[in-house]
Amino acid sequence: MSLSGSGRRRKGVKGEHEVLKLFIEHGFDVRGLEAKGDHLALRGRLVLHLETKRQERLRIPEWMRQAESEAPGGALPVLVYRRNAEDWHVVMPLDDFFDLIV
């Protein structure tokens, strides 16, 4: 059974709230971007642009392009996604990942 348009949106909003709660629990300050469903997660000088997707059909390259094109200047684009009954996953450019862990 597939969800209606409003059902898909509710599922997406619920997923966004799950992710925001997790980032807050891990010490991030989370701010919404006006007129968009996207959020910035901030901790110290680290600024992440969160593109959150909760869908069964994965379209990771498309979603990552969206995250990269919508990230404000100075923010690292981060795709956070999950399918039903699975864990959340993060996708980001490899160079940005190395900058974070070095």
WONOR-V749579 format. One record per residue. N is the residue number from 1. RES is the residue in one letter. PSI is psi in whole degrees, 0 to 359 (none if undefined). Layout:
BEGIN
n = {N;N}
res = {RES;RES}
psi = {PSI;PSI}
END
This chain:
BEGIN
n = {1;2;3;4;5;6;7;8;9;10;11;12;13;14;15;16;17;18;19;20;21;22;23;24;25;26;27;28;29;30;31;32;33;34;35;36;37;38;39;40;41;42;43;44;45;46;47;48;49;50;51;52;53;54;55;56;57;58;59;60;61;62;63;64;65;66;67;68;69;70;71;72;73;74;75;76;77;78;79;80;81;82;83;84;85;86;87;88;89;90;91;92;93;94;95;96;97;98;99;100;101;102}
res = {M;S;L;S;G;S;G;R;R;R;K;G;V;K;G;E;H;E;V;L;K;L;F;I;E;H;G;F;D;V;R;G;L;E;A;K;G;D;H;L;A;L;R;G;R;L;V;L;H;L;E;T;K;R;Q;E;R;L;R;I;P;E;W;M;R;Q;A;E;S;E;A;P;G;G;A;L;P;V;L;V;Y;R;R;N;A;E;D;W;H;V;V;M;P;L;D;D;F;F;D;L;I;V}
psi = {128;154;152;174;315;327;320;319;317;318;318;317;319;318;317;316;322;313;316;317;317;317;319;316;336;21;12;147;126;132;138;151;129;140;14;160;3;163;156;136;123;138;113;231;358;125;118;134;115;120;111;132;131;90;153;319;113;131;55;312;318;315;323;319;319;313;316;320;334;351;127;159;134;351;139;127;130;125;127;123;160;155;167;140;23;167;161;145;156;137;133;162;139;319;319;320;312;321;326;325;349;none}
END
